[in-house]
Amino acid sequence: MSTSNTPLAAERSVGNQFADLVERGLADGVIVSGAGTGAAVDTDTLERIAAARSDRGLSTPLFVGSGLTADSVDQLLAVADGAIVGTALKDGGQTTNPIDVDRVEALMTAVEAVRT
């Protein structure tokens, strides 16, 4: 599995960068994150990357790396194949707090509604 923690550069289109990561870098998947832990993903960027994937006939999974919440599940998972979730499940949305069972249930209910 190929890994990289280098953000996509602003000088090149995100579509071209995605294709480069997949075609030349042999990435098994691509994670699109917001500006920091728990920060929302820019939906325009996510959509541009998904469009580039489709335009090039690629099937590489696209994941949301931050900012997914019960309120944003329908919008983000309509574009992405999955997500990495942490902060949204924590008490008060704080990364250092324990998991909040009610937040987990709300998120999973939203995910199930989107995926059915």
All heavy atoms as an XYZ file, in Angstrom:
814
protein
N       0.840     -1.167      0.000
C       0.000      0.000      0.000
C       0.884      1.229      0.000
O       1.820      1.352      0.760
C      -0.906     -0.024      1.225
C      -1.840      1.139      1.295
S      -3.089      0.875      2.545
C      -2.687      2.201      3.646
N       0.571      2.155     -0.840
C       1.323      3.397     -0.949
C       0.745      4.427      0.011
O      -0.463      4.572      0.127
C       1.204      3.896     -2.393
O       1.833      5.128     -2.540
N       1.605      5.146      0.734
C       1.117      6.169      1.657
C       1.857      7.473      1.422
O       2.996      7.489      0.994
C       1.309      5.758      3.129
O       2.706      5.597      3.374
C       0.561      4.481      3.456
N       1.167      8.559      1.701
C       1.771      9.880      1.621
C       1.025     10.794      2.562
O      -0.191     10.715      2.679
C       1.672     10.416      0.193
O       2.109     11.762      0.159
N       1.730     11.650      3.251
C       1.059     12.616      4.109
C       1.278     14.031      3.594
O       1.114     14.989      4.305
C       1.539     12.487      5.558
C       3.013     12.788      5.711
O       3.718     13.041      4.734
N       3.496     12.760      6.931
N       1.607     14.142      2.339
C       1.842     15.430      1.723
C       0.533     15.983      1.180
O      -0.146     15.297      0.425
C       2.852     15.302      0.566
O       4.032     14.703      1.071
C       3.173     16.651     -0.041
N       0.149     17.205      1.563
C      -1.100     17.762      1.043
C      -0.989     18.068     -0.448
O       0.098     18.275     -0.981
C      -1.280     19.048      1.840
C       0.070     19.390      2.354
C       0.838     18.096      2.465
N      -2.135     18.060     -1.089
C      -2.160     18.421     -2.501
C      -1.764     19.882     -2.653
O      -2.223     20.739     -1.914
C      -3.558     18.182     -3.075
C      -4.032     16.731     -3.023
C      -5.458     16.629     -3.549
C      -3.123     15.839     -3.832
N      -0.914     20.175     -3.598
C      -0.392     21.531     -3.794
C      -1.393     22.407     -4.525
O      -2.115     21.937     -5.391
C       0.916     21.470     -4.573
N      -1.431     23.663     -4.185
C      -2.391     24.599     -4.773
C      -2.051     24.957     -6.217
O      -2.915     25.383     -6.963
C      -2.440     25.867     -3.921
N      -0.794     24.765     -6.630
C      -0.384     25.186     -7.968
C      -0.990     24.321     -9.067
O      -1.123     24.754    -10.192
C       1.144     25.140     -8.138
C       1.951     25.875     -7.107
C       2.191     25.040     -5.862
O       2.724     23.917     -5.942
O       1.821     25.528     -4.791
N      -1.313     23.091     -8.777
C      -1.869     22.176     -9.764
C      -3.319     21.884     -9.420
O      -3.701     21.922     -8.265
C      -1.082     20.859     -9.745
C       0.346     21.046    -10.209
C       1.197     19.801    -10.089
N       0.515     18.583    -10.493
C       0.858     17.391    -10.051
N       1.845     17.252     -9.192
N       0.223     16.313    -10.450
N      -4.105     21.555    -10.418
C      -5.498     21.234    -10.139
C      -5.555     19.988     -9.272
O      -4.730     19.073     -9.415
C      -6.275     21.019    -11.437
O      -6.023     19.736    -11.964
N      -6.540     19.940     -8.388
C      -6.646     18.783     -7.509
C      -6.956     17.526     -8.313
O      -6.548     16.430     -7.930
C      -7.683     18.989     -6.380
C      -7.217     20.070     -5.426
C      -9.059     19.279     -6.917
N      -7.637     17.688     -9.436
C      -7.907     16.538    -10.294
C      -6.632     15.933    -10.844
O      -6.446     14.714    -10.853
N      -5.731     16.783    -11.315
C      -4.448     16.297    -11.827
C      -3.602     15.681    -10.713
O      -2.920     14.684    -10.928
C      -3.674     17.420    -12.501
C      -4.247     17.796    -13.842
O      -4.965     17.011    -14.466
N      -3.958     18.999    -14.293
N      -3.646     16.287     -9.546
C      -2.887     15.749     -8.422
C      -3.434     14.390     -7.990
O      -2.673     13.471     -7.689
C      -2.922     16.723     -7.255
C      -2.134     17.992     -7.553
C      -2.262     18.967     -6.432
O      -1.656     18.758     -5.379
N      -3.047     20.003     -6.617
N      -4.753     14.271     -7.973
C      -5.367     12.983     -7.640
C      -4.910     11.912     -8.634
O      -4.481     10.832     -8.245
C      -6.895     13.093     -7.644
C      -7.585     11.773     -7.491
C      -7.740     11.213     -6.239
C      -8.055     11.086     -8.594
C      -8.367      9.983     -6.083
C      -8.684      9.859     -8.453
C      -8.840      9.304     -7.194
N      -5.011     12.233     -9.917
C      -4.607     11.282    -10.951
C      -3.139     10.906    -10.804
O      -2.771      9.735    -10.962
C      -4.881     11.856    -12.337
N      -2.291     11.875    -10.479
C      -0.864     11.607    -10.287
C      -0.642     10.662     -9.108
O       0.156      9.731     -9.189
C      -0.120     12.922    -10.085
C       1.381     12.764    -10.183
O       1.860     12.166    -11.171
O       2.084     13.238     -9.260
N      -1.347     10.894     -8.009
C      -1.216     10.024     -6.841
C      -1.605      8.587     -7.166
O      -0.968      7.638     -6.720
C      -2.119     10.522     -5.698
C      -1.659     11.747     -4.946
C      -2.765     12.230     -4.021
C      -0.402     11.438     -4.160
N      -2.642      8.443     -7.978
C      -3.150      7.110     -8.293
C      -2.348      6.450     -9.410
O      -1.920      5.301     -9.282
C      -4.644      7.189     -8.665
C      -5.160      5.853     -9.160
C      -5.461      7.683     -7.480
N      -2.138      7.169    -10.495
C      -1.504      6.574    -11.669
C       0.007      6.415    -11.519
O       0.560      5.393    -11.892
C      -1.833      7.396    -12.910
C      -3.313      7.373    -13.241
C      -3.736      8.383    -14.278
O      -2.964      9.330    -14.582
O      -4.855      8.236    -14.788
N       0.673      7.415    -10.986
C       2.126      7.323    -10.841
C       2.538      6.885     -9.448
O       3.495      6.158     -9.279
C       2.778      8.675    -11.167
C       2.657      9.030    -12.631
C       3.359     10.321    -13.047
N       3.808     11.215    -12.018
C       5.092     11.525    -11.793
N       6.047     11.026    -12.540
N       5.414     12.363    -10.839
N       1.791      7.335     -8.437
C       2.134      6.991     -7.058
C       1.537      5.680     -6.590
O       1.878      5.186     -5.525
N       0.638      5.127     -7.398
C       0.002      3.846     -7.105
C      -0.740      3.845     -5.760
O      -0.780      2.834     -5.054
C       1.014      2.696     -7.165
C       1.782      2.568     -8.486
C       2.817      1.462     -8.398
C       0.827      2.344     -9.648
N      -1.352      4.976     -5.425
C      -2.119      5.070     -4.180
C      -3.294      4.105     -4.217
O      -3.978      3.980     -5.227
C      -2.619      6.503     -3.981
N      -3.510      3.420     -3.115
C      -4.630      2.497     -2.991
C      -5.921      3.224     -2.642
O      -7.015      2.670     -2.787
C      -4.350      1.460     -1.905
C      -3.191      0.564     -2.281
O      -3.162      0.079     -3.424
O      -2.317      0.366     -1.422
N      -5.811      4.436     -2.143
C      -6.943      5.263     -1.772
C      -6.443      6.662     -1.521
O      -5.243      6.872     -1.315
N      -7.352      7.618     -1.554
C      -6.976      9.006     -1.316
C      -7.900      9.575     -0.244
O      -9.120      9.386     -0.295
C      -7.063      9.844     -2.609
C      -6.830     11.319     -2.325
C      -6.039      9.333     -3.618
N      -7.308     10.241      0.738
C      -8.036     10.856      1.837
C      -8.014     12.360      1.633
O      -6.950     12.960      1.474
C      -7.395     10.502      3.189
C      -7.346      8.992      3.365
C      -8.137     11.181      4.332
C      -6.464      8.531      4.507
N      -9.195     12.972      1.651
C      -9.325     14.415      1.512
C      -9.751     14.960      2.869
O     -10.791     14.575      3.399
C     -10.363     14.793      0.429
C     -10.477     16.300      0.294
C     -10.000     14.150     -0.903
N      -8.924     15.844      3.431
C      -9.176     16.381      4.769
C      -9.367     17.880      4.741
O      -8.966     18.549      3.789
C      -8.007     16.051      5.703
O      -7.918     14.676      5.912
N      -9.932     18.367      5.832
C     -10.051     19.804      6.031
C      -8.723     20.362      6.525
O      -7.693     19.677      6.500
N      -8.762     21.588      7.011
C      -7.545     22.284      7.428
C      -6.906     21.695      8.683
O      -5.745     21.952      8.964
C      -7.847     23.761      7.656
N      -7.649     20.901      9.445
C      -7.101     20.321     10.665
C      -8.049     19.292     11.238
O      -9.110     19.016     10.671
N      -7.679     18.739     12.375
C      -8.488     17.716     13.025
C      -9.909     18.217     13.248
O     -10.112     19.276     13.822
C      -7.857     17.322     14.376
O      -6.541     16.842     14.122
C      -8.673     16.271     15.089
N     -10.861     17.468     12.753
C     -12.273     17.816     12.910
C     -12.784     18.894     11.981
O     -13.982     19.154     11.925
N     -11.884     19.534     11.227
C     -12.296     20.618     10.323
C     -13.001     20.039      9.098
O     -12.586     19.027      8.550
C     -11.091     21.439      9.888
N     -14.045     20.700      8.679
C     -14.833     20.231      7.542
C     -14.009     20.209      6.256
O     -13.163     21.073      6.024
C     -16.054     21.125      7.352
N     -14.277     19.210      5.453
C     -13.680     19.098      4.126
C     -14.330     20.140      3.223
O     -15.534     20.389      3.320
C     -13.932     17.685      3.561
C     -13.596     17.595      2.107
C     -13.180     16.660      4.354
N     -13.542     20.728      2.341
C     -14.098     21.634      1.344
C     -14.858     20.776      0.322
O     -14.237     19.988     -0.399
C     -12.979     22.429      0.667
C     -13.514     23.353     -0.409
O     -14.233     24.300     -0.061
O     -13.213     23.095     -1.590
N     -16.173     20.900      0.302
C     -16.974     20.029     -0.564
C     -16.694     20.258     -2.041
O     -16.766     19.318     -2.837
C     -18.473     20.182     -0.277
O     -18.846     21.546     -0.376
C     -18.819     19.654      1.103
N     -16.356     21.471     -2.428
C     -16.013     21.735     -3.834
C     -14.764     20.949     -4.238
O     -14.707     20.377     -5.325
C     -15.787     23.227     -4.082
C     -17.067     24.038     -3.995
O     -18.159     23.457     -4.183
O     -16.977     25.247     -3.729
N     -13.770     20.937     -3.370
C     -12.544     20.179     -3.646
C     -12.857     18.697     -3.739
O     -12.406     18.014     -4.663
C     -11.492     20.432     -2.548
O     -11.174     21.828     -2.525
C     -10.235     19.617     -2.784
N     -13.642     18.193     -2.792
C     -14.017     16.782     -2.805
C     -14.737     16.428     -4.108
O     -14.429     15.415     -4.740
C     -14.904     16.481     -1.599
C     -15.288     15.030     -1.365
C     -14.052     14.184     -1.071
C     -16.290     14.936     -0.228
N     -15.646     17.279     -4.529
C     -16.389     17.030     -5.769
C     -15.489     17.103     -7.002
O     -15.656     16.318     -7.937
C     -17.554     18.002     -5.880
C     -18.652     17.693     -4.876
C     -19.726     18.767     -4.780
O     -19.587     19.835     -5.425
O     -20.706     18.531     -4.056
N     -14.534     18.026     -7.011
C     -13.598     18.113     -8.148
C     -12.731     16.859     -8.242
O     -12.462     16.363     -9.336
C     -12.729     19.366     -8.042
C     -13.481     20.647     -8.365
C     -12.578     21.848     -8.621
N     -11.449     22.007     -7.734
C     -11.463     22.696     -6.592
N     -12.566     23.280     -6.175
N     -10.370     22.810     -5.869
N     -12.298     16.360     -7.104
C     -11.486     15.143     -7.109
C     -12.323     13.958     -7.585
O     -11.861     13.150     -8.393
C     -10.879     14.890     -5.713
C      -9.858     15.987     -5.395
C     -10.233     13.507     -5.639
C      -9.379     15.984     -3.966
N     -13.548     13.853     -7.107
C     -14.420     12.754     -7.541
C     -14.698     12.840     -9.038
O     -14.725     11.815     -9.732
C     -15.727     12.782     -6.754
N     -14.872     14.050     -9.553
C     -15.103     14.232    -10.988
C     -13.870     13.814    -11.789
O     -13.989     13.156    -12.829
C     -15.470     15.677    -11.290
N     -12.696     14.164    -11.299
C     -11.454     13.779    -11.982
C     -11.304     12.266    -11.980
O     -10.891     11.674    -12.978
C     -10.253     14.437    -11.312
N     -11.636     11.644    -10.890
C     -11.578     10.181    -10.815
C     -12.495      9.570    -11.868
O     -12.090      8.680    -12.605
C     -11.986      9.721     -9.407
C     -12.093      8.225     -9.276
C     -12.460      7.789     -7.902
N     -13.793      8.219     -7.515
C     -14.399      7.848     -6.399
N     -13.787      7.063     -5.550
N     -15.604      8.273     -6.126
N     -13.693     10.071    -11.954
C     -14.664      9.562    -12.923
C     -14.216      9.830    -14.357
O     -14.270      8.944    -15.216
C     -16.025     10.206    -12.662
O     -16.963      9.780    -13.603
N     -13.746     11.059    -14.621
C     -13.306     11.442    -15.968
C     -12.173     10.557    -16.473
O     -12.070     10.299    -17.675
C     -12.834     12.901    -16.001
C     -13.976     13.889    -15.813
O     -15.159     13.483    -15.916
O     -13.668     15.080    -15.557
N     -11.330     10.110    -15.565
C     -10.176      9.294    -15.949
C     -10.456      7.791    -15.856
O      -9.577      6.978    -16.070
C      -8.965      9.661    -15.106
C      -8.474     11.070    -15.408
C      -7.322     11.424    -14.491
N      -6.951     12.807    -14.650
C      -5.886     13.222    -15.322
N      -5.091     12.361    -15.906
N      -5.607     14.497    -15.405
N     -11.685      7.441    -15.492
C     -12.051      6.031    -15.405
C     -11.361      5.298    -14.273
O     -11.165      4.086    -14.345
N     -11.014      6.012    -13.220
C     -10.338      5.403    -12.077
C     -11.359      4.923    -11.049
O     -12.460      5.468    -10.962
C      -9.382      6.407    -11.437
C      -8.273      6.932    -12.352
C      -7.536      8.099    -11.695
C      -7.316      5.809    -12.711
N     -10.980      3.929    -10.278
C     -11.883      3.402     -9.257
C     -11.288      3.493     -7.856
O     -11.823      2.923     -6.915
C     -12.246      1.950     -9.572
O     -11.083      1.146     -9.595
N     -10.202      4.199     -7.721
C      -9.529      4.337     -6.435
C     -10.470      4.951     -5.404
O     -11.084      5.988     -5.659
C      -8.279      5.228     -6.591
O      -7.457      4.654     -7.598
C      -7.512      5.348     -5.289
N     -10.595      4.336     -4.230
C     -11.491      4.865     -3.202
C     -11.090      6.269     -2.747
O      -9.907      6.594     -2.643
C     -11.360      3.871     -2.056
C     -10.826      2.631     -2.674
C      -9.974      3.080     -3.826
N     -12.094      7.063     -2.470
C     -11.939      8.438     -2.015
C     -12.584      8.545     -0.641
O     -13.761      8.204     -0.478
C     -12.621      9.368     -3.022
C     -12.588     10.854     -2.792
C     -11.154     11.365     -2.740
C     -13.355     11.557     -3.900
N     -11.795      8.987      0.342
C     -12.276      9.053      1.717
C     -12.250     10.476      2.262
O     -11.336     11.239      1.962
C     -11.399      8.179      2.630
C     -11.414      6.730      2.254
C     -10.377      6.190      1.504
C     -12.460      5.906      2.636
C     -10.379      4.854      1.142
C     -12.471      4.564      2.274
C     -11.436      4.038      1.524
N     -13.235     10.787      3.087
C     -13.246     12.041      3.837
C     -12.379     11.807      5.063
O     -12.592     10.838      5.798
C     -14.685     12.428      4.250
C     -14.676     13.610      5.193
C     -15.530     12.708      3.022
N     -11.408     12.682      5.285
C     -10.464     12.490      6.381
C     -10.739     13.323      7.606
O     -10.133     13.107      8.649
N     -11.652     14.270      7.518
C     -11.987     15.077      8.690
C     -13.309     15.794      8.448
O     -13.709     16.017      7.312
C     -10.891     16.107      8.988
O     -10.787     17.054      7.940
N     -13.969     16.108      9.547
C     -15.155     16.955      9.480
C     -16.473     16.263      9.215
O     -17.500     16.925      9.130
N     -16.490     14.942      9.091
C     -17.756     14.252      8.880
C     -18.548     14.245     10.183
O     -18.024     13.892     11.228
C     -17.533     12.814      8.414
C     -18.817     12.089      8.043
C     -19.105     12.276      6.557
C     -18.730     10.624      8.381
N     -19.801     14.655     10.106
C     -20.700     14.652     11.257
C     -22.035     14.054     10.821
O     -22.269     13.853      9.623
C     -20.957     16.078     11.782
O     -21.674     16.811     10.781
C     -19.663     16.795     12.143
N     -22.912     13.824     11.772
C     -24.244     13.314     11.440
C     -24.965     14.260     10.489
O     -25.728     13.824      9.629
C     -25.059     13.093     12.715
N     -24.696     15.544     10.604
C     -25.346     16.535      9.741
C     -24.762     16.587      8.336
O     -25.433     17.025      7.406
C     -25.258     17.937     10.371
C     -26.072     18.049     11.645
O     -27.064     17.308     11.794
O     -25.697     18.868     12.507
N     -23.520     16.162      8.158
C     -22.885     16.263      6.840
C     -22.768     14.925      6.106
O     -22.303     14.888      4.968
C     -21.488     16.886      6.978
O     -20.621     16.040      7.704
N     -23.191     13.843      6.744
C     -23.057     12.508      6.158
C     -23.675     12.436      4.767
O     -23.051     11.945      3.823
C     -23.682     11.436      7.078
C     -23.948     10.142      6.342
C     -22.781     11.176      8.263
N     -24.914     12.902      4.628
C     -25.596     12.759      3.337
C     -24.863     13.485      2.222
O     -24.703     12.953      1.123
C     -27.055     13.194      3.416
C     -27.247     14.615      3.913
O     -26.314     15.192      4.499
O     -28.348     15.158      3.712
N     -24.377     14.668      2.487
C     -23.673     15.449      1.464
C     -22.312     14.830      1.131
O     -21.954     14.693     -0.042
C     -23.482     16.885      1.923
C     -22.769     17.748      0.920
C     -22.537     19.164      1.425
O     -22.554     19.425      2.615
N     -22.292     20.072      0.499
N     -21.546     14.458      2.141
C     -20.182     13.980      1.906
C     -20.136     12.549      1.377
O     -19.348     12.245      0.482
C     -19.344     14.119      3.178
C     -19.131     15.561      3.653
C     -18.355     15.589      4.961
C     -18.442     16.396      2.587
N     -20.980     11.671      1.897
C     -20.947     10.286      1.428
C     -21.680     10.104      0.104
O     -21.620      9.032     -0.487
C     -21.483      9.337      2.494
C     -20.594      9.204      3.737
C     -21.126      8.119      4.666
C     -19.139      8.943      3.382
N     -22.312     11.155     -0.379
C     -22.846     11.124     -1.742
C     -21.701     11.219     -2.744
O     -21.843     10.823     -3.899
C     -23.826     12.278     -1.951
N     -20.555     11.710     -2.296
C     -19.390     11.908     -3.149
C     -18.284     10.912     -2.808
O     -17.696     10.305     -3.699
C     -18.856     13.354     -3.022
C     -17.637     13.565     -3.892
C     -19.943     14.363     -3.348
N     -17.983     10.763     -1.534
C     -16.869      9.917     -1.082
C     -17.334      8.480     -0.839
O     -18.522      8.216     -0.648
C     -16.271     10.493      0.198
N     -16.363      7.570     -0.823
C     -16.642      6.151     -0.606
C     -16.680      5.779      0.870
O     -17.186      4.715      1.228
C     -15.572      5.304     -1.302
C     -15.557      5.577     -2.795
O     -16.595      5.339     -3.439
O     -14.522      6.054     -3.300
N     -16.140      6.624      1.700
C     -16.102      6.350      3.126
C     -15.471      7.511      3.859
O     -15.191      8.553      3.253
N     -15.259      7.327      5.149
C     -14.705      8.419      5.959
C     -13.940      7.863      7.149
O     -14.189      6.748      7.604
C     -15.829      9.326      6.453
N     -13.033      8.677      7.622
C     -12.332      8.431      8.874
C     -12.970      9.377      9.881
O     -13.014     10.584      9.646
C     -10.827      8.725      8.736
C     -10.215      7.822      7.668
C     -10.121      8.584     10.074
C      -8.818      8.234      7.252
N     -13.481      8.836     10.962
C     -14.215      9.661     11.923
C     -13.614      9.501     13.309
O     -13.338      8.379     13.739
C     -15.709      9.262     11.961
C     -16.485     10.175     12.903
C     -16.313      9.303     10.572
N     -13.422     10.608     13.977
C     -12.911     10.568     15.345
C     -13.563     11.650     16.186
O     -14.380     11.373     17.054
N     -13.225     12.883     15.892
C     -13.685     14.017     16.679
C     -15.207     14.086     16.773
O     -15.752     14.387     17.829
C     -13.135     15.335     16.084
O     -11.724     15.238     16.001
C     -13.508     16.531     16.931
N     -15.895     13.785     15.700
C     -17.358     13.868     15.687
C     -17.993     12.908     16.684
O     -19.150     13.092     17.065
C     -17.884     13.583     14.289
N     -17.252     11.903     17.120
C     -17.792     10.909     18.045
C     -17.453     11.200     19.500
O     -17.912     10.503     20.398
C     -17.259      9.523     17.677
C     -17.505      9.077     16.237
C     -16.887      7.712     15.999
C     -18.982      9.097     15.907
N     -16.675     12.231     19.722
C     -16.213     12.544     21.068
C     -17.191     13.483     21.784
O     -17.873     14.303     21.162
C     -14.829     13.211     21.018
C     -13.746     12.360     20.381
C     -13.433     11.144     21.230
C     -12.231     10.392     20.738
N     -11.003     10.774     21.394
N     -17.230     13.374     23.090
C     -18.084     14.225     23.918
C     -17.764     15.691     23.640
O     -16.602     16.107     23.711
C     -17.849     13.894     25.397
C     -18.775     14.643     26.325
O     -19.942     14.890     25.950
O     -18.324     14.982     27.444
N     -18.775     16.445     23.245
C     -18.589     17.864     22.946
C     -17.789     18.131     21.691
O     -17.419     19.269     21.423
N     -17.498     17.099     20.907
C     -16.718     17.286     19.687
C     -15.263     17.650     19.951
O     -14.594     18.208     19.083
N     -14.765     17.307     21.124
C     -13.380     17.616     21.505
C     -12.534     16.345     21.418
O     -12.884     15.319     22.012
C     -13.324     18.174     22.929
C     -14.098     19.467     23.115
C     -13.534     20.585     22.262
O     -12.324     20.809     22.222
N     -14.408     21.287     21.569
N     -11.420     16.428     20.715
C     -10.602     15.248     20.448
C     -10.090     14.539     21.699
O      -9.886     13.327     21.679
C      -9.377     15.597     19.571
O      -8.601     16.581     20.242
C      -9.809     16.095     18.223
N      -9.893     15.259     22.779
C      -9.339     14.655     23.994
C     -10.406     14.071     24.916
O     -10.069     13.426     25.910
C      -8.511     15.691     24.776
O      -9.336     16.824     25.053
C      -7.292     16.120     23.973
N     -11.669     14.276     24.583
C     -12.763     13.762     25.410
C     -13.086     12.315     25.058
O     -12.733     11.836     23.982
C     -14.013     14.625     25.235
C     -13.885     15.975     25.903
O     -12.981     16.201     26.691
N     -14.798     16.873     25.594
N     -13.780     11.628     25.957
C     -14.167     10.248     25.658
C     -15.248     10.175     24.578
O     -15.898     11.174     24.258
C     -14.701      9.728     27.000
C     -15.045     10.939     27.786
C     -14.163     12.052     27.294
N     -15.440      8.981     24.057
C     -16.479      8.736     23.058
C     -17.846      8.992     23.690
O     -18.099      8.598     24.827
C     -16.402      7.274     22.553
C     -15.073      7.008     21.850
C     -17.593      6.927     21.674
C     -14.922      7.650     20.520
N     -18.730      9.622     22.937
C     -20.104      9.893     23.352
C     -21.012      8.928     22.585
O     -21.141      9.029     21.367
C     -20.444     11.342     23.025
C     -21.849     11.746     23.419
O     -22.755     10.888     23.418
O     -22.053     12.940     23.689
N     -21.616      7.989     23.288
C     -22.443      6.957     22.664
C     -23.584      7.577     21.855
O     -23.920      7.088     20.770
C     -22.989      5.974     23.731
C     -23.974      4.991     23.119
C     -21.842      5.231     24.394
N     -24.171      8.648     22.337
C     -25.256      9.301     21.599
C     -24.769      9.849     20.255
O     -25.474      9.769     19.247
C     -25.877     10.442     22.423
C     -26.624      9.936     23.645
O     -27.095      8.771     23.625
O     -26.748     10.695     24.628
N     -23.555     10.383     20.229
C     -22.989     10.882     18.970
C     -22.718      9.728     17.997
O     -22.935      9.859     16.802
C     -21.692     11.659     19.223
C     -21.914     13.043     19.777
C     -20.560     13.693     20.109
N     -20.732     15.088     20.380
C     -20.423     16.070     19.527
N     -19.896     15.797     18.353
N     -20.618     17.324     19.842
N     -22.239      8.613     18.522
C     -21.992      7.444     17.677
C     -23.307      6.963     17.076
O     -23.404      6.710     15.868
C     -21.317      6.306     18.477
C     -21.216      5.044     17.635
C     -19.941      6.741     18.979
N     -24.337      6.847     17.898
C     -25.635      6.392     17.411
C     -26.212      7.349     16.366
O     -26.742      6.912     15.342
C     -26.611      6.216     18.571
C     -26.258      5.021     19.442
C     -27.142      4.878     20.675
O     -27.979      5.774     20.951
O     -26.996      3.856     21.364
N     -26.087      8.654     16.596
C     -26.603      9.644     15.639
C     -25.865      9.544     14.303
O     -26.484      9.594     13.237
C     -26.483     11.051     16.213
N     -24.545      9.397     14.362
C     -23.756      9.291     13.135
C     -24.116      8.021     12.383
O     -24.329      8.046     11.159
C     -22.256      9.333     13.432
C     -21.376      9.261     12.199
C     -21.511     10.527     11.351
C     -19.927      9.037     12.573
N     -24.180      6.911     13.083
C     -24.487      5.644     12.409
C     -25.900      5.617     11.845
O     -26.136      5.057     10.780
C     -24.235      4.468     13.350
C     -22.766      4.296     13.698
S     -21.633      4.384     12.271
C     -22.225      3.046     11.252
N     -26.843      6.251     12.517
C     -28.200      6.366     11.984
C     -28.174      7.164     10.676
O     -28.830      6.783      9.704
C     -29.127      7.030     13.020
O     -29.195      6.175     14.177
C     -30.520      7.244     12.454
N     -27.416      8.240     10.654
C     -27.296      9.065      9.436
C     -26.615      8.290      8.324
O     -27.034      8.359      7.167
C     -26.531     10.355      9.755
N     -25.575      7.534      8.640
C     -24.869      6.723      7.637
C     -25.811      5.669      7.068
O     -25.886      5.475      5.849
C     -23.607      6.069      8.234
C     -23.034      5.012      7.296
C     -22.553      7.115      8.565
N     -26.527      4.980      7.920
C     -27.459      3.949      7.460
C     -28.530      4.540      6.552
O     -28.921      3.915      5.566
C     -28.084      3.238      8.654
C     -27.092      2.341      9.381
C     -27.610      1.799     10.699
O     -28.788      2.017     11.038
O     -26.819      1.155     11.388
N     -29.006      5.741      6.865
C     -30.022      6.386      6.039
C     -29.493      6.709      4.649
O     -30.208      6.590      3.643
C     -30.518      7.661      6.715
N     -28.221      7.078      4.557
C     -27.604      7.413      3.276
C     -27.330      6.154      2.470
O     -27.503      6.141      1.243
C     -26.288      8.205      3.499
C     -25.489      8.302      2.208
C     -26.594      9.578      4.055
N     -26.896      5.111      3.112
C     -26.464      3.901      2.429
C     -27.608      2.960      2.058
O     -27.379      1.969      1.399
C     -25.452      3.134      3.280
C     -24.139      3.886      3.470
C     -23.446      4.054      2.152
N     -22.151      4.680      2.349
C     -21.390      5.099      1.371
N     -21.774      4.964      0.131
N     -20.239      5.658      1.620
N     -28.823      3.261      2.458
C     -29.955      2.360      2.109
C     -30.696      2.845      0.894
O     -30.570      3.907      0.422
C     -30.944      2.224      3.284
O     -31.410      3.514      3.680
C     -30.303      1.493      4.430
